[in-house]
Amino acid sequence: MPFIGNQPALSYTSFAKQDFTTSATTSYTLNNPVANANELALFINFVRQEPTTAYSASGTSLTLTSATASSDDMYCVYLGKAVQTVNPPNASVGASQIVDASITSGKLASGVLPTNTPSFSMTKNATQGTSANSWQLITWQVSNFDTDSGVDLSNNKYVIPTGKAGKYFLTLQVSFDYAHRFILGIYKNGTSFREFDSYGSSGETTFCWNVALDLAAGDELKAYYYSVTATGNIRFENSTGSQLTRFEGFKLIG
């Protein structure tokens, strides 16, 4: 006939019994994990002990209220072994027991998930004069943030930290106080690696350029500009919070 619940066993299941080698202690190890003391019957010198009063149990740990003697006879019967639902013992669950894609980020401890670091941001606190028809190093005076100590303001560069090789997303924004044709460049280890050519149509001009680069630990990054037709100044205006000229980036996950 139909029924609700677990499929009945095809044969009788006997309760398991465990004999202990006693000594002057209160702590013993169970062969089968249990959720609490009520899931086993404990006998000392053939006298049944009261659960939670004479002993407690959790997982594979059995703790007595009073220590036994080496001459005592002690055994237990697992009352719930055939039907019990228990907590798994410590360190008993591995990756193969977890359903794929079942763990959400809310169940993970802080710091387990990867982050977009290292990350950095440098800016200026003064204008910088430009010269026509030559590559000029852009100087930096302020580090807004630098998670892995890669910023080197004294040498106007960012160095990829040890152990942090990978793909990086970089942004170079430069603001000029005049309109002209110019080229922005990111140098890696002293050699031009990526360039951006543009032209400002009138007055003060600001350009922002993004690039993704595959970089190795120890690579040195510097920002340069090349003024093709005119001279003037690179603007900063940090006092307004705008930080018109800046060099920043972060390591991509994956």
C-alpha positions as CSV (number, residue, x, y, z in Angstrom):
1,M,0.0,0.0,0.0
2,P,1.2,3.6,-0.4
3,F,3.1,5.2,2.4
4,I,4.7,8.5,3.4
5,G,8.3,8.7,4.5
6,N,11.5,6.7,3.9
7,Q,11.5,3.4,2.0
8,P,11.2,0.6,4.6
9,A,14.3,-1.6,5.1
10,L,14.2,-5.0,3.3
11,S,15.5,-6.8,6.5
12,Y,15.9,-6.1,10.2
13,T,18.8,-3.9,11.2
14,S,20.5,-4.7,14.6
15,F,21.8,-2.0,16.9
16,A,25.6,-1.7,17.1
17,K,27.4,-2.3,20.4
18,Q,30.8,-0.9,21.3
19,D,33.1,-2.2,24.1
20,F,35.5,0.3,25.7
21,T,38.9,-0.3,27.2
22,T,38.6,1.7,30.4
23,S,41.1,3.8,32.3
24,A,41.1,6.6,34.8
25,T,39.5,9.2,32.5
26,T,36.2,10.8,31.5
27,S,36.9,11.0,27.7
28,Y,36.3,8.3,25.2
29,T,35.9,8.0,21.4
30,L,32.8,6.6,19.8
31,N,33.0,4.3,16.7
32,N,29.9,6.0,15.3
33,P,29.0,9.7,15.5
34,V,25.9,10.8,17.4
35,A,24.0,14.0,17.7
36,N,23.5,13.8,21.5
37,A,23.7,11.5,24.5
38,N,20.1,10.2,24.0
39,E,21.2,8.3,20.9
40,L,23.2,5.7,22.8
41,A,22.7,3.6,25.9
42,L,25.8,3.5,28.1
43,F,26.4,0.7,30.6
44,I,29.1,0.7,33.3
45,N,29.6,-2.5,35.3
46,F,26.3,-3.6,33.7
47,V,24.3,-0.7,35.1
48,R,22.7,1.6,32.6
49,Q,23.7,5.3,33.0
50,E,21.4,8.2,32.6
51,P,21.9,10.3,29.4
52,T,22.9,13.9,29.9
53,T,23.4,13.4,33.6
54,A,26.0,10.6,33.8
55,Y,27.4,11.4,30.3
56,S,27.2,13.6,27.3
57,A,28.0,12.8,23.7
58,S,28.4,14.8,20.4
59,G,29.9,13.5,17.2
60,T,32.4,10.8,18.2
61,S,33.2,12.3,21.6
62,L,31.8,10.6,24.7
63,T,32.3,12.5,28.0
64,L,31.5,11.0,31.4
65,T,30.6,13.0,34.5
66,S,32.8,10.9,36.7
67,A,36.0,9.1,35.6
68,T,36.1,5.4,35.2
69,A,38.6,3.0,36.7
70,S,40.7,0.5,34.7
71,S,38.8,-2.4,36.3
72,D,35.4,-1.1,35.1
73,D,33.4,-2.8,32.4
74,M,31.9,-0.3,30.0
75,Y,30.0,-0.6,26.7
76,C,27.3,1.2,24.8
77,V,24.5,0.4,22.4
78,Y,23.8,2.8,19.5
79,L,20.0,3.2,19.8
80,G,19.6,5.5,16.9
81,K,22.2,4.0,14.5
82,A,19.5,2.5,12.2
83,V,17.2,5.6,12.1
84,Q,19.2,8.5,13.4
85,T,20.0,11.8,11.7
86,V,23.3,13.2,13.0
87,N,25.6,16.1,12.5
88,P,28.7,15.1,10.5
89,P,31.8,15.0,12.6
90,N,34.5,17.7,12.2
91,A,36.6,17.5,9.0
92,S,34.4,14.7,7.6
93,V,32.9,16.6,4.6
94,G,35.1,17.0,1.5
95,A,34.6,18.7,-1.8
96,S,33.1,15.6,-3.4
97,Q,30.2,15.7,-0.9
98,I,29.2,19.3,-1.8
99,V,26.8,19.8,-4.7
100,D,28.4,21.7,-7.6
101,A,27.5,25.4,-7.7
102,S,25.5,25.2,-4.4
103,I,27.7,27.5,-2.2
104,T,26.8,31.1,-2.3
105,S,29.1,34.0,-1.5
106,G,27.2,34.7,1.7
107,K,28.5,31.4,3.1
108,L,32.1,32.3,2.6
109,A,34.4,34.0,5.0
110,S,35.7,37.5,4.2
111,G,38.8,37.4,2.0
112,V,38.0,34.1,0.4
113,L,36.8,35.6,-2.9
114,P,39.4,37.1,-5.2
115,T,39.5,40.9,-5.4
116,N,40.7,43.4,-8.1
117,T,44.0,44.0,-6.3
118,P,46.7,45.3,-6.6
119,S,45.1,48.7,-7.3
120,F,46.6,52.2,-7.3
121,S,45.9,55.8,-8.2
122,M,48.4,58.6,-8.6
123,T,47.8,62.3,-9.4
124,K,49.5,65.7,-9.6
125,N,49.5,68.6,-7.2
126,A,51.1,71.2,-9.5
127,T,51.1,72.1,-13.2
128,Q,53.8,70.8,-15.4
129,G,55.2,72.6,-18.4
130,T,55.4,70.9,-21.8
131,S,57.8,71.1,-24.8
132,A,56.9,70.5,-28.4
133,N,58.2,67.6,-30.5
134,S,59.6,65.5,-27.7
135,W,58.5,62.8,-25.3
136,Q,58.1,64.1,-21.8
137,L,57.7,62.1,-18.6
138,I,54.5,62.9,-16.6
139,T,55.4,63.5,-13.0
140,W,53.3,62.5,-10.0
141,Q,53.2,63.9,-6.5
142,V,50.2,62.3,-4.8
143,S,49.3,58.7,-4.1
144,N,45.5,58.4,-3.6
145,F,45.7,54.7,-2.7
146,D,48.2,51.9,-3.3
147,T,47.1,48.4,-1.9
148,D,50.3,46.5,-2.5
149,S,53.0,49.2,-2.3
150,G,53.7,49.5,-6.0
151,V,53.7,53.3,-6.3
152,D,57.1,55.0,-6.5
153,L,56.4,58.7,-6.5
154,S,60.1,59.6,-6.4
155,N,60.6,57.9,-9.8
156,N,57.1,58.7,-11.2
157,K,56.3,55.0,-11.8
158,Y,54.2,52.0,-10.7
159,V,56.0,48.6,-10.2
160,I,54.0,45.4,-10.5
161,P,54.4,43.8,-7.0
162,T,56.0,40.4,-6.4
163,G,53.6,37.6,-7.0
164,K,51.0,39.9,-8.6
165,A,51.6,39.1,-12.3
166,G,48.5,39.1,-14.5
167,K,46.2,41.3,-16.7
168,Y,45.8,44.9,-15.5
169,F,43.2,47.5,-16.5
170,L,44.9,51.0,-16.6
171,T,43.6,54.5,-17.0
172,L,45.6,57.5,-18.0
173,Q,43.9,60.9,-17.9
174,V,45.7,64.1,-18.8
175,S,44.4,67.6,-19.0
176,F,46.1,70.4,-20.9
177,D,45.5,74.2,-20.8
178,Y,45.7,74.5,-24.6
179,A,44.4,72.7,-27.7
180,H,46.9,70.8,-29.8
181,R,47.7,67.5,-31.2
182,F,49.4,65.2,-28.7
183,I,50.3,61.5,-28.1
184,L,49.9,59.8,-24.7
185,G,52.0,56.7,-24.0
186,I,52.5,54.1,-21.3
187,Y,56.1,52.9,-21.1
188,K,57.0,49.5,-19.7
189,N,60.5,49.0,-18.5
190,G,61.7,52.1,-20.4
191,T,60.1,51.3,-23.7
192,S,56.8,52.6,-25.2
193,F,54.3,49.9,-24.9
194,R,50.9,51.5,-25.7
195,E,50.2,54.9,-27.3
196,F,47.1,57.1,-27.9
197,D,47.1,59.9,-30.5
198,S,44.5,62.7,-30.3
199,Y,43.8,66.3,-31.0
200,G,42.1,69.0,-28.9
201,S,39.9,71.3,-30.8
202,S,39.8,74.4,-28.6
203,G,41.0,75.8,-25.3
204,E,41.5,73.5,-22.3
205,T,41.5,69.8,-23.3
206,T,41.2,66.6,-21.2
207,F,41.6,63.1,-22.5
208,C,41.0,59.8,-20.8
209,W,42.5,56.6,-22.2
210,N,42.0,53.0,-21.0
211,V,44.1,49.9,-21.8
212,A,44.4,46.3,-20.6
213,L,47.9,44.9,-20.4
214,D,49.4,41.5,-19.5
215,L,52.1,42.3,-17.0
216,A,54.8,40.5,-15.1
217,A,56.0,41.0,-11.5
218,G,58.6,43.7,-11.5
219,D,57.4,45.5,-14.7
220,E,57.8,49.3,-14.3
221,L,55.1,51.5,-15.7
222,K,55.5,55.2,-16.5
223,A,53.2,57.7,-18.3
224,Y,54.5,60.0,-21.1
225,Y,53.1,62.6,-23.4
226,Y,54.4,64.0,-26.8
227,S,53.3,67.4,-27.8
228,V,53.2,67.7,-31.6
229,T,52.3,71.3,-32.3
230,A,52.4,73.5,-29.2
231,T,53.7,74.1,-25.7
232,G,51.8,74.8,-22.5
233,N,51.0,73.2,-19.2
234,I,49.5,70.0,-17.9
235,R,46.7,70.9,-15.5
236,F,46.0,69.3,-12.0
237,E,43.4,71.3,-10.0
238,N,43.4,68.9,-7.1
239,S,42.0,71.7,-4.9
240,T,38.6,71.3,-6.5
241,G,38.6,67.6,-6.0
242,S,38.6,67.0,-9.8
243,Q,42.1,65.5,-10.1
244,L,42.1,66.3,-13.8
245,T,45.4,64.5,-14.5
246,R,45.9,61.0,-13.0
247,F,47.3,57.5,-13.6
248,E,45.5,54.5,-12.0
249,G,44.6,50.9,-12.5
250,F,43.9,47.5,-11.0
251,K,44.6,43.8,-11.6
252,L,41.7,41.9,-13.3
253,I,40.3,38.8,-11.6
254,G,41.0,35.6,-13.5
